[in-house]
Amino acid sequence: MTRSQYQGRTVSSVGGRMHRALATRPIYTNPVYHRENLANRNREQIREFCQFLAHEWGGSRQHSYTVPSRGKSGGWSRAVNHKWSAVGLADAVSKYAWSGKSFAENKAELDRLAAELQSAVQRDSNSDVCTILRAIMHWGGADNKHRQRRTYEWIEHNADEISAKLSNAVDLIKDEQASLEPFDGVNLTMNSTMAKIVSLADPEQKLVAYDGRLGGALSFFVARFTEEREIHQYDVADQLLFAVDREPKRNPDTNRIHFPALFGKTRDRCHASMVRWASELIWQVAKECRASPREIEAALFMWGYNVADEPQH
């Protein structure tokens, strides 16, 4: 969605706190000229940010946070002596942990699930797809039927055409020109759990599993990028205003820049936009630093667990 498309839309149509980003933006009198000018400037800014993030791959930026010793993170907390830290994003991948397994171990499991899901979708075997979706949700720790009620209900309601629905979701997100209006929570749904599912359903594996951790990390680096270049809020490209989680530890707002909320009346469409924007960006960054998109995604996932605890040193 371009900057000009945001002008005049309601706050709810773009989700959360986006109004703070838009309220101070100037209104232009020559829409065609400025739309082209802004589009060119935005593309250049996004290209510069990709280079900035690629530099962070082997960079020396330090990041650390306390890992709670209680609850699901107890085992991880003990393994890192209650504090996770990394120097640069490449180091963050080497310290990846999920369910007590390393990046390589989890990637092998996800590759298997992706192959099974894509095969079932291709065969239009809806019953097999539903079975694999439950396995993916279990892997992601998202199999609590109470907390994931919307996702379970959507899958059950669309069980007879789930293969076509997933294919449609993948195609729409990957087509930059396609409207994301179908992500209305009824026809198509999108949230952190569905983002994992759609990323695995993509045969090209170009889509990322956008969630609060990934959004927090991307926004963290956008905030550093804008601070170092003294870019004001109203000059930030819309595609860099990543939506963030409600949890304070996932929100990297600064005095200079504020990010929209990941939730709201149009949360499904907003989340689908984030999957699209983040996937395009991470794909470019991976090419810049000669890493795989999955490695970049994993590094950001670890970085984004807490971007407010000790964000800089």
SERO-4910 file (N, C-alpha, C, O; in steps of 0.05 Angstrom, whole numbers):
BEGIN
 pado doro    nc1    nc2    nc3   cac1   cac2   cac3    cc1    cc2    cc3    oc1    oc2    oc3
  Met    A     17    -24      0      0      0      0     18     25      0     36     27     16
  Thr    A     13     43    -17     30     67    -20     21     88      0      0     87     12
  Arg    A     39    108      3     34    130     22      8    145     13     -8    153     30
  Ser    A      4    148    -13    -19    162    -22    -45    147    -16    -66    159    -11
  Gln    A    -43    121    -16    -67    105    -10    -74    107     20    -98    105     27
  Tyr    A    -54    113     37    -60    116     65    -75    142     70    -92    144     88
  Gln    A    -69    163     54    -82    189     58   -112    186     55   -122    174     36
  Gly    A   -126    196     75   -156    196     73   -169    170     83   -193    169     85
  Arg    A   -153    150     90   -165    125    100   -170    128    130   -157    145    143
  Thr    A   -188    113    141   -193    114    169   -171    101    184   -156     85    173
  Val    A   -168    109    210   -147     97    226   -151     67    228   -131     52    226
  Ser    A   -176     58    230   -180     29    233   -172     14    208   -166    -10    210
  Ser    A   -172     27    185   -166     13    160   -137      6    157   -130    -12    142
  Val    A   -120     19    172    -92     12    171    -82      0    198    -59     -8    200
  Gly    A    -99      0    218    -93    -14    242    -79      3    263    -60     18    257
  Gly    A    -87      0    289    -73      9    312    -65     38    312    -82     56    308
  Arg    A    -39     43    318    -30     70    323    -18     82    298     -1    101    300
  Met    A    -26     74    274    -15     85    250    -21    115    248     -6    130    234
  His    A    -42    124    262    -49    152    259    -27    170    269    -24    193    260
  Arg    A    -11    160    288     11    177    298     33    181    277     46    201    276
  Ala    A     35    160    259     54    162    238     44    181    216     60    194    202
  Leu    A     18    182    213      7    197    190     -1    225    197     -3    243    179
  Ala    A     -7    231    222    -18    256    230      0    280    222    -10    301    215
  Thr    A     26    276    223     45    298    217     54    298    189     71    315    181
  Arg    A     44    280    172     53    279    144     40    301    128     16    306    131
  Pro    A     55    315    111     43    337     95     23    327     74     26    304     64
  Ile    A      3    342     68    -16    336     47     -7    351     22     -3    375     22
  Tyr    A     -3    336      0      7    348    -24    -15    357    -43    -37    345    -44
  Thr    A     -9    378    -58    -29    390    -76    -28    378   -104    -47    381   -119
  Asn    A     -5    366   -111     -3    354   -137      1    324   -133     24    314   -132
  Pro    A    -21    309   -132    -20    280   -124     -3    263   -143     13    247   -133
  Val    A     -5    267   -169     10    250   -187     40    254   -185     54    235   -182
  Tyr    A     48    279   -185     77    285   -183     88    274   -157    109    260   -156
  His    A     75    280   -135     85    273   -109     83    243   -104     99    231    -90
  Arg    A     63    230   -116     61    201   -113     85    187   -125     96    169   -114
  Glu    A     93    197   -149    116    185   -162    142    192   -147    159    175   -144
  Asn    A    143    216   -138    167    225   -123    170    209    -97    192    200    -91
  Leu    A    148    206    -83    148    190    -58    154    161    -63    169    148    -48
  Ala    A    143    150    -84    148    122    -91    178    117    -96    190     98    -86
  Asn    A    191    135   -111    219    133   -116    236    136    -91    255    121    -86
  Arg    A    228    155    -75    243    159    -49    239    136    -31    258    127    -18
  Asn    A    215    125    -30    210    102    -12    227     78    -21    238     63     -5
  Arg    A    227     73    -48    243     50    -58    273     53    -50    286     34    -42
  Glu    A    283     78    -53    311     83    -46    316     79    -16    336     68     -8
  Gln    A    297     88      1    300     85     29    299     55     38    314     47     55
  Ile    A    281     40     25    279     11     31    305     -3     22    314    -21     36
  Arg    A    315      5     -1    341     -6    -10    363      0     10    379    -18     16
  Glu    A    364     24     20    384     32     40    381     16     66    400      8     78
  Phe    A    355     12     74    351     -3     98    360    -32     95    371    -44    113
  Cys    A    355    -44     71    363    -71     66    394    -73     69    404    -93     80
  Gln    A    408    -54     59    437    -53     61    445    -50     90    464    -63    100
  Phe    A    431    -33    105    436    -29    133    433    -55    149    449    -62    165
  Leu    A    411    -69    143    405    -94    157    425   -116    149    432   -133    166
  Ala    A    433   -116    124    452   -136    115    479   -131    130    493   -151    136
  His    A    486   -106    134    510   -100    149    508   -110    178    528   -118    190
  Glu    A    484   -110    189    480   -119    217    485   -150    219    489   -160    241
  Trp    A    484   -164    196    488   -193    197    515   -199    208    518   -216    226
  Gly    A    536   -186    199    563   -191    209    573   -168    226    597   -165    230
  Gly    A    554   -151    236    561   -127    251    568   -133    280    569   -156    289
  Ser    A    574   -111    294    583   -113    322    563   -103    342    569    -98    365
  Arg    A    538    -99    332    517    -89    351    511   -110    372    506   -133    365
  Gln    A    511   -103    397    506   -121    419    476   -119    427    464    -98    426
  His    A    466   -142    434    438   -142    443    435   -164    464    446   -186    461
  Ser    A    421   -158    485    417   -179    506    391   -173    520    380   -151    520
  Tyr    A    381   -194    533    357   -192    549    355   -215    569    367   -236    565
  Thr    A    340   -210    590    336   -230    610    315   -250    601    294   -242    590
  Val    A    320   -275    605    301   -296    598    288   -306    623    301   -316    641
  Pro    A    261   -303    626    247   -311    650    252   -340    657    252   -358    639
  Ser    A    256   -345    682    262   -373    690    237   -390    695    239   -414    699
  Arg    A    214   -377    694    189   -392    698    174   -395    672    179   -380    653
  Gly    A    156   -414    672    139   -418    648    153   -433    626    172   -448    631
  Lys    A    144   -428    601    154   -443    578    184   -438    573    197   -455    561
  Ser    A    193   -415    581    221   -408    576    241   -418    597    265   -412    595
  Gly    A    231   -433    616    248   -442    638    273   -458    629    295   -452    638
  Gly    A    269   -477    611    292   -493    601    312   -476    586    336   -479    589
  Trp    A    302   -458    569    319   -440    554    334   -421    573    358   -416    569
  Ser    A    320   -411    594    332   -393    613    356   -407    627    377   -395    631
  Arg    A    352   -432    635    374   -446    649    397   -451    630    420   -449    638
  Ala    A    391   -456    605    412   -462    585    430   -437    580    454   -440    573
  Val    A    419   -413    582    434   -389    576    440   -374    602    448   -350    602
  Asn    A    437   -388    625    442   -375    651    426   -350    655    435   -330    665
  His    A    401   -352    646    380   -331    650    384   -306    633    368   -287    635
  Lys    A    404   -306    615    408   -282    599    418   -289    571    438   -303    568
  Trp    A    403   -281    551    411   -286    523    425   -262    512    417   -239    518
  Ser    A    447   -266    497    461   -243    486    473   -252    459    480   -275    455
  Ala    A    477   -232    441    489   -237    415    503   -212    406    496   -190    415
  Val    A    522   -215    388    536   -193    375    532   -196    345    546   -212    332
  Gly    A    513   -181    334    506   -184    306    486   -206    301    482   -223    318
  Leu    A    473   -205    278    452   -224    272    462   -252    266    449   -271    272
  Ala    A    486   -254    254    497   -281    249    502   -295    275    497   -320    277
  Asp    A    511   -281    295    515   -293    321    488   -301    334    486   -321    348
  Ala    A    467   -286    328    441   -292    339    431   -319    328    418   -334    342
  Val    A    437   -325    302    428   -351    291    443   -374    306    431   -394    311
  Ser    A    468   -370    311    483   -391    325    473   -396    353    478   -417    365
  Lys    A    457   -377    363    446   -380    390    416   -383    389    401   -377    409
  Tyr    A    406   -392    366    378   -397    363    369   -421    380    384   -440    383
  Ala    A    346   -418    392    335   -440    408    305   -440    407    292   -419    410
  Trp    A    293   -463    402    264   -466    402    258   -495    411    267   -514    398
  Ser    A    244   -498    432    237   -524    443    262   -540    449    263   -565    445
  Gly    A    283   -527    457    308   -540    465    325   -549    441    344   -564    445
  Lys    A    317   -540    417    332   -549    393    345   -525    379    336   -502    382
  Ser    A    366   -531    364    381   -510    350    367   -502    324    347   -514    317
  Phe    A    379   -483    310    368   -474    285    367   -497    265    347   -502    252
  Ala    A    390   -512    263    392   -533    243    371   -555    249    359   -566    231
  Glu    A    367   -562    275    348   -583    282    320   -574    276    304   -590    265
  Asn    A    313   -549    282    286   -539    277    282   -536    247    260   -541    237
  Lys    A    302   -527    232    299   -524    203    294   -551    190    277   -553    172
  Ala    A    307   -572    199    302   -599    188    273   -607    193    261   -619    175
  Glu    A    263   -601    216    235   -608    222    216   -592    206    196   -602    196
  Leu    A    222   -566    202    204   -549    186    205   -556    157    185   -555    143
  Asp    A    229   -564    147    231   -572    119    214   -597    114    201   -599     93
  Arg    A    213   -615    133    197   -639    131    167   -632    130    152   -641    114
  Leu    A    159   -614    149    131   -606    150    123   -591    125    101   -594    115
  Ala    A    141   -574    115    135   -559     91    131   -577     67    113   -574     51
  Ala    A    149   -597     64    147   -616     42    120   -632     43    107   -636     23
  Glu    A    113   -640     68     88   -655     71     64   -637     65     45   -646     52
  Leu    A     65   -612     75     42   -594     70     39   -588     41     17   -589     30
  Gln    A     61   -581     27     60   -574     -1     50   -598    -18     36   -594    -37
  Ser    A     59   -622    -11     50   -646    -25     20   -650    -22      6   -656    -41
  Ala    A     10   -646      3    -18   -650      8    -35   -629     -6    -57   -635    -17
  Val    A    -25   -604     -7    -40   -583    -21    -41   -588    -50    -61   -585    -63
  Gln    A    -18   -597    -61    -17   -603    -90    -36   -626    -98    -47   -625   -119
  Arg    A    -38   -645    -80    -56   -668    -85    -85   -661    -78   -103   -677    -83
  Asp    A    -89   -637    -67   -116   -628    -59   -128   -647    -38   -152   -652    -38
  Ser    A   -110   -658    -21   -119   -676      0   -125   -660     25   -107   -656     42
  Asn    A   -149   -650     27   -156   -632     49   -154   -645     77   -146   -631     96
  Ser    A   -160   -670     79   -158   -684    105   -128   -685    114   -122   -681    137
  Asp    A   -110   -691     95    -82   -692    101    -72   -664    109    -56   -661    127
  Val    A    -81   -644     94    -73   -616    101    -80   -609    129    -64   -598    144
  Cys    A   -105   -615    137   -114   -609    164    -97   -624    185    -91   -612    206
  Thr    A    -90   -648    180    -73   -663    198    -45   -650    201    -35   -647    223
  Ile    A    -34   -642    179     -7   -629    179     -9   -602    193     10   -594    206
  Leu    A    -31   -587    189    -34   -562    202    -33   -565    233    -21   -548    247
  Arg    A    -45   -586    243    -45   -590    271    -16   -596    281     -8   -588    303
  Ala    A      0   -610    264     27   -616    271     44   -591    271     61   -587    288
  Ile    A     39   -573    252     53   -547    251     46   -530    275     64   -518    287
  Met    A     21   -530    283     13   -514    306     25   -525    331     32   -510    350
  His    A     28   -552    333     41   -564    356     70   -556    357     80   -549    378
  Trp    A     84   -557    334    112   -548    333    115   -520    343    133   -513    358
  Gly    A     96   -502    334     98   -474    341     88   -467    369     88   -444    376
  Gly    A     79   -487    384     68   -482    410     41   -467    409     34   -453    428
  Ala    A     27   -471    387      2   -456    382    -21   -475    381    -40   -471    365
  Asp    A    -20   -497    397    -42   -517    395    -61   -515    419    -75   -534    426
  Asn    A    -61   -492    433    -80   -488    454   -106   -479    442   -108   -457    431
  Lys    A   -126   -496    443   -151   -491    429   -166   -466    439   -182   -454    425
  His    A   -161   -459    464   -174   -435    475   -161   -410    464   -175   -392    455
  Arg    A   -134   -409    465   -120   -385    456   -120   -383    426   -119   -361    415
  Gln    A   -122   -405    412   -122   -405    383   -149   -411    371   -152   -423    350
  Arg    A   -170   -403    386   -197   -409    378   -204   -399    350   -216   -414    334
  Arg    A   -196   -375    343   -202   -364    316   -190   -381    294   -202   -387    274
  Thr    A   -165   -389    299   -151   -405    278   -164   -432    275   -168   -441    253
  Tyr    A   -169   -446    298   -182   -472    297   -209   -470    283   -216   -487    267
  Glu    A   -225   -450    290   -251   -447    278   -249   -442    248   -265   -453    233
  Trp    A   -230   -426    239   -227   -421    211   -219   -446    196   -229   -452    174
  Ile    A   -200   -461    207   -192   -486    194   -215   -506    192   -219   -518    172
  Glu    A   -230   -509    214   -253   -527    214   -274   -519    194   -286   -535    180
  His    A   -279   -493    193   -300   -482    175   -293   -486    146   -310   -490    129
  Asn    A   -266   -485    140   -257   -487    113   -243   -514    107   -229   -517     87
  Ala    A   -249   -534    124   -235   -560    121   -239   -573     94   -220   -586     84
  Asp    A   -262   -569     81   -267   -582     56   -253   -568     32   -253   -579     10
  Glu    A   -243   -544     36   -229   -530     14   -203   -517     24   -195   -496     14
  Ile    A   -191   -529     45   -168   -517     57   -144   -515     38   -128   -496     40
  Ser    A   -141   -534     20   -119   -534      1   -120   -509    -16   -101   -495    -20
  Ala    A   -144   -504    -28   -148   -481    -45   -145   -455    -30   -134   -436    -40
  Lys    A   -155   -454     -5   -153   -430     11   -123   -423     17   -116   -400     15
  Leu    A   -107   -443     24    -79   -438     30    -64   -429      4    -48   -410      5
  Ser    A    -70   -442    -18    -57   -434    -43    -64   -405    -50    -47   -390    -59
  Asn    A    -89   -398    -46    -99   -371    -52    -84   -351    -34    -76   -330    -43
  Ala    A    -82   -357     -8    -68   -340     11    -39   -335      2    -30   -312      3
  Val    A    -25   -356     -5      3   -354    -14      5   -336    -39     22   -318    -40
  Asp    A    -12   -341    -58    -11   -326    -84    -17   -297    -79     -4   -280    -91
  Leu    A    -37   -290    -63    -44   -262    -58    -21   -247    -45    -15   -225    -53
  Ile    A     -9   -259    -25     12   -245    -10     37   -241    -28     50   -220    -26
  Lys    A     43   -260    -45     67   -258    -61     63   -239    -85     82   -231    -97
  Asp    A     38   -233    -92     33   -215   -114     31   -186   -103     11   -179    -91
  Glu    A     52   -171   -108     53   -144    -96     29   -126   -104     21   -108    -89
  Gln    A     18   -131   -127     -4   -115   -137    -32   -125   -128    -52   -110   -131
  Ala    A    -33   -148   -117    -58   -160   -109    -69   -147    -83    -55   -141    -65
  Ser    A    -95   -143    -83   -109   -132    -60   -109   -153    -38   -111   -177    -43
  Leu    A   -106   -144    -13   -107   -162     10   -134   -161     24   -137   -170     46
  Glu    A   -153   -149     10   -181   -148     22   -192   -175     29   -207   -177     49
  Pro    A   -186   -197     14   -197   -223     22   -189   -232     50   -202   -250     61
  Phe    A   -168   -220     61   -160   -227     89   -177   -212    108   -169   -192    120
  Asp    A   -202   -221    110   -222   -208    127   -229   -224    152   -247   -217    167
  Gly    A   -214   -246    156   -219   -263    180   -240   -284    175   -244   -302    191
  Val    A   -254   -282    152   -275   -301    145   -267   -316    120   -264   -341    120
  Asn    A   -263   -302     98   -254   -315     74   -226   -326     78   -221   -350     74
  Leu    A   -208   -308     85   -180   -315     92   -173   -302    118   -182   -280    124
  Thr    A   -157   -317    134   -149   -306    160   -119   -304    161   -105   -319    147
  Met    A   -109   -286    178    -80   -284    181    -74   -275    210    -84   -255    219
  Asn    A    -56   -290    222    -46   -283    249    -18   -297    251     -9   -308    231
  Ser    A     -6   -297    274     21   -308    277     21   -338    270     40   -347    257
  Thr    A      0   -352    278     -1   -381    272     -5   -386    242      9   -403    230
  Met    A    -23   -371    230    -28   -375    201     -4   -366    185      1   -376    163
  Ala    A     11   -346    195     35   -337    181     55   -360    179     69   -363    159
  Lys    A     58   -376    201     76   -399    200     66   -419    180     82   -431    164
  Ile    A     40   -424    180     28   -444    161     32   -435    132     40   -451    115
  Val    A     25   -410    126     28   -399     99     57   -399     89     62   -405     66
  Ser    A     75   -393    107    104   -393    100    113   -421     92    129   -424     74
  Leu    A    102   -442    105    109   -469     98     94   -479     74    103   -498     60
  Ala    A     71   -467     68     56   -475     44     67   -464     19     60   -473     -3
  Asp    A     84   -444     21     96   -431     -3    117   -449    -15    138   -454     -3
  Pro    A    113   -459    -40    133   -476    -52    160   -464    -56    181   -477    -56
  Glu    A    161   -437    -59    186   -423    -63    199   -416    -36    222   -407    -36
  Gln    A    185   -419    -14    195   -413     12    205   -384     14    225   -379     26
  Lys    A    190   -366      2    197   -337      3    182   -322     25    190   -300     32
  Leu    A    161   -334     35    144   -321     55    155   -327     83    162   -350     89
  Val    A    155   -306    100    165   -310    127    142   -312    147    120   -302    141
  Ala    A    147   -323    170    127   -327    190    127   -302    208    139   -302    230
  Tyr    A    113   -281    199    113   -256    214     97   -259    240     73   -266    240
  Asp    A    110   -253    262     97   -253    288    108   -230    305    123   -213    294
  Gly    A    101   -229    330    109   -207    347    139   -205    350    150   -183    352
  Arg    A    153   -227    350    182   -227    353    195   -216    328    214   -200    330
  Leu    A    186   -225    305    198   -216    280    192   -186    275    209   -171    267
  Gly    A    167   -179    281    160   -151    279    175   -133    297    183   -111    290
  Gly    A    179   -142    322    195   -127    341    223   -123    333    234   -101    336
  Ala    A    235   -144    322    263   -142    313    266   -123    289    284   -106    288
  Leu    A    249   -127    269    250   -109    245    246    -80    253    260    -62    243
  Ser    A    227    -75    271    222    -48    280    245    -37    296    252    -13    294
  Phe    A    258    -54    312    282    -46    327    303    -35    308    315    -14    313
  Phe    A    308    -50    286    329    -41    267    320    -17    251    336      0    244
  Val    A    294    -15    245    284      9    232    288     34    250    296     55    240
  Ala    A    283     30    276    288     52    295    317     60    296    323     84    296
  Arg    A    335     41    295    364     48    295    371     62    269    387     81    269
  Phe    A    360     52    247    365     63    221    357     92    220    371    109    210
  Thr    A    333     98    229    323    126    228    338    144    247    342    167    242
  Glu    A    346    133    270    361    149    289    389    157    278    397    180    279
  Glu    A    403    137    267    429    142    256    429    161    233    449    176    228
  Arg    A    407    162    217    405    179    194    387    203    199    383    220    181
  Glu    A    378    206    224    361    228    232    337    231    213    330    253    204
  Ile    A    324    209    207    300    209    190    276    213    208    273    199    229
  His    A    259    231    201    235    237    218    213    217    212    212    204    191
  Gln    A    194    215    230    172    196    228    157    199    201    152    178    188
  Tyr    A    151    223    193    135    227    169    151    221    144    139    221    122
  Asp    A    177    218    146    193    211    123    200    182    120    215    174    102
  Val    A    190    166    138    195    137    137    176    123    117    152    128    118
  Ala    A    187    107    100    170     92     80    150     75     95    156     63    115
  Asp    A    125     75     84    104     59     97    112     30    101    105     18    121
  Gln    A    127     19     81    134     -9     83    155    -15    105    160    -38    111
  Leu    A    165      6    117    184      2    140    170      6    167    182      3    188
  Leu    A    145     14    166    130     18    191    117     -9    198     93    -13    196
  Phe    A    133    -27    208    124    -54    215    106    -53    239    112    -39    259
  Ala    A     85    -68    238     66    -70    261     78    -87    283     91   -108    277
  Val    A     75    -78    308     87    -92    330     66   -103    350     43    -94    349
  Asp    A     75   -121    366     58   -134    386     50   -114    408     62    -93    411
  Arg    A     29   -121    423     21   -104    445     40   -107    469     41    -89    486
  Glu    A     54   -129    471     72   -133    494     93   -112    494    106   -107    474
  Pro    A     97    -98    517    118    -77    519    145    -87    510    160    -71    498
  Lys    A    153   -111    516    180   -121    509    183   -124    479    206   -127    469
  Arg    A    161   -125    464    163   -128    435    160   -101    420    159   -100    395
  Asn    A    158    -80    435    152    -54    423    177    -36    425    185    -28    447
  Pro    A    191    -30    402    216    -14    403    212     15    398    230     29    388
  Asp    A    188     26    404    183     55    400    205     72    412    215     66    434
  Thr    A    211     94    399    230    113    409    216    140    409    194    143    399
  Asn    A    230    161    418    219    188    417    216    197    388    200    214    381
  Arg    A    233    185    370    233    193    342    212    179    325    200    190    307
  Ile    A    207    153    332    190    137    314    172    119    330    179    108    351
  His    A    147    117    321    127    100    334    116     81    312    112     88    289
  Phe    A    111     56    321    102     35    302     73     28    307     64     29    330
  Pro    A     58     21    286     30     14    290     27    -12    304     46    -28    306
  Ala    A      3    -17    315     -2    -42    329     -9    -64    310    -21    -59    288
  Leu    A     -2    -88    317     -7   -111    299    -36   -120    300    -46   -136    284
  Phe    A    -51   -110    320    -79   -118    323    -98    -94    318    -89    -71    319
  Gly    A   -122   -100    313   -142    -79    308   -165    -90    293   -167   -115    289
  Lys    A   -183    -73    283   -207    -82    269   -200    -96    243   -215   -114    235
  Thr    A   -178    -88    230   -170   -101    205   -145   -117    209   -127   -117    192
  Arg    A   -143   -131    232   -118   -144    239   -110   -165    219    -86   -169    215
  Asp    A   -128   -180    207   -121   -200    188   -107   -188    163    -86   -198    154
  Arg    A   -119   -167    153   -107   -153    129    -81   -140    137    -62   -141    121
  Cys    A    -80   -128    160    -55   -115    169    -33   -136    172    -10   -132    163
  His    A    -39   -159    183    -20   -180    187    -10   -191    160     13   -197    156
  Ala    A    -29   -194    141    -21   -204    115     -2   -184    101     16   -192     87
  Ser    A     -7   -158    105     11   -138     94     39   -140    106     59   -138     92
  Met    A     40   -146    132     66   -149    145     81   -173    134    105   -172    131
  Val    A     67   -195    129     80   -219    118     91   -212     90    114   -219     84
  Arg    A     76   -197     74     85   -189     48    109   -171     49    130   -177     37
  Trp    A    108   -150     65    129   -130     67    155   -143     78    177   -139     68
  Ala    A    152   -158    100    175   -170    113    188   -191     95    212   -194     95
  Ser    A    172   -206     81    182   -227     63    199   -215     41    221   -224     35
  Glu    A    189   -194     28    204   -180      7    230   -169     17    251   -172      5
  Leu    A    229   -157     41    253   -144     52    274   -165     60    297   -162     53
  Ile    A    265   -186     74    284   -207     83    296   -221     59    320   -229     60
  Trp    A    281   -225     38    292   -238     14    315   -221      3    336   -232     -5
  Gln    A    311   -195      2    332   -177     -8    356   -176     11    379   -177      1
  Val    A    351   -176     36    373   -175     56    390   -201     54    414   -200     55
  Ala    A    376   -223     51    390   -249     48    409   -249     25    432   -259     26
  Lys    A    400   -237      2    418   -236    -21    441   -217    -16    464   -223    -25
  Glu    A    436   -195     -1    458   -176      4    480   -188     21    504   -183     16
  Cys    A    472   -204     41    493   -215     59    499   -244     54    513   -257     70
  Arg    A    488   -255     32    494   -283     24    487   -303     46    503   -321     51
  Ala    A    464   -299     58    454   -318     77    427   -327     66    417   -316     46
  Ser    A    415   -347     78    389   -356     69    367   -340     83    371   -330    106
  Pro    A    344   -336     70    322   -321     83    314   -333    110    307   -319    129
  Arg    A    316   -360    112    309   -373    137    328   -366    159    321   -364    183
  Glu    A    354   -362    152    374   -354    172    368   -326    182    369   -320    206
  Ile    A    362   -308    163    356   -280    171    331   -280    189    330   -266    209
  Glu    A    311   -295    181    286   -297    196    291   -307    224    281   -296    244
  Ala    A    308   -328    226    314   -340    253    329   -321    270    324   -319    294
  Ala    A    348   -306    258    364   -287    274    346   -265    285    348   -257    308
  Leu    A    328   -255    268    309   -234    277    290   -245    298    282   -231    317
  Phe    A    282   -270    295    264   -283    314    277   -283    342    264   -277    362
  Met    A    303   -289    343    316   -290    369    320   -262    380    317   -257    404
  Trp    A    328   -244    362    333   -216    370    308   -203    382    309   -188    401
  Gly    A    285   -210    369    260   -196    376    245   -207    400    223   -198    406
  Tyr    A    257   -226    414    243   -236    438    238   -213    458    217   -211    470
  Asn    A    258   -196    460    255   -172    477    272   -150    465    296   -151    465
  Val    A    259   -129    455    273   -106    443    271    -82    461    278    -60    452
  Ala    A    262    -85    485    259    -63    503    275    -66    529    279    -47    544
  Asp    A    284    -91    534    298    -96    559    325    -82    560    330    -64    576
  Glu    A    343    -90    542    370    -78    540    376    -75    511    394    -89    501
  Pro    A    362    -57    497    365    -55    468    392    -47    457    398    -54    434
  Gln    A    407    -32    472    433    -22    462    453    -20    484    447    -17    507
  His    A    479    -22    475    501    -19    494    521      0    483    541      6    495
***
